[in-house]
Amino acid sequence: MIKSFINYPGGKYRLLSQILPLFPLTYDNFVDMFVGSAVVSANIPLDVPIFAYDLDRKLIELLKFVQRVPAEYIIMNVEKLIEKYNLSDTGANGYHFYGLDSANGLSSVNKPGFNLMRQDYNDGVLHHIDAEIYLYTLVVFGFNNQIRFNHQGNFNNPTGKRDFNTKMRTKLIDFSDRIKEMNIKFYAEDFNAIPETINNSFYYADPPYLITTAVYNENGGWNNYNECRLLKKLDLINESGNMFALSNVLTSKNRTNKILLDWSQNYNIHHLNMEYGNSNYQTFNSGKTDEVLITNY
C-alpha cells in the first residue's frame, strides 16, 4: 500500500485493507469525489482513468505539483528552506544534536523558524513553484503534517514534533512515483459539479463526517445542508446506472447521524473494524463509533 506524502484528517490508509476488497471488480473510470490526500486513488487496484476532486484549491495545486515535479527537486528545495529558516534535520544530525528525543519532539527547536517561514508564505509574494515548496515544508514541519488554513486563507497550523526525516522523504518519493505513473486528473471543484453520468464509472465519496469534529469542519464546516446535497448527488449517480461507495460514520461518541441512517436504508451497509490508533477517532469511554462503507451494488 502506498502512503500519501501528507496526512489528512479522516485519511483512509488504515482502512484500505477493508475498503478496497469492497470496491467493484470492474469499472472504466474511478471518480474520487473528495480526494483529500489521494491515498485511496493511489491504491485502487485497477489501471483506469481517475478523476479526483476536492474543494480545497491549495490542496489540489499541491497534488498537481507533486505529480508534475520530480521528488528529487522537491527534496533539494526543502533542504534549502531547512537551512534558510534554521530548522532541524534529524536525518542528518539525530535528535541528540538538538538536546531532545523523539518522545518530546522538535517543536521548541523549530518554532521560531517555522513561524517566520509561515509568515513569509502567508504574505503571498512567493513565485508559484516556491509557494508549493513552502507549503509542503510547512506541512512537513507542522502539527500532524496537516494542511490547515483559516477563514482568511492563511496557513495556520502550528509547529509539529517531527521534521523532514527519512520516513517523510520515503513517503514523498513513493507517492510521487506512484502518482506520476497513474492516469489521474485533479480538479478544484465542489462535488456537486461532478457529472454523475460518466459512463460505467465507480464514484467514491469520503466527505467530512457530519457528527465528528475535525480540522476539515472548521472553516464553514460540513452541515446538514451539505450532507443532504451529497446524498442527493449519490442518488443521482445511482439513478444514472453508475456505482458508488460512501465512507462515513453512522454513530460516534453517543451521537447518531439520523439523516445518513435513514438514507442508507435504501442501500447496502458494510460495517468496518475501525482502529485509528492515536487519531481523532479514539472513542474510549465515549461511545462506540460505527464506521461504514455504504454502497449501491
Summary of the structure (lengths in Angstrom):
residues: 297
radius of gyration: 19.8
end to end distance: 24.8
largest distance: 61.1
contacts: 878
relative contact order: 0.16
helix: 42%
strand: 14%
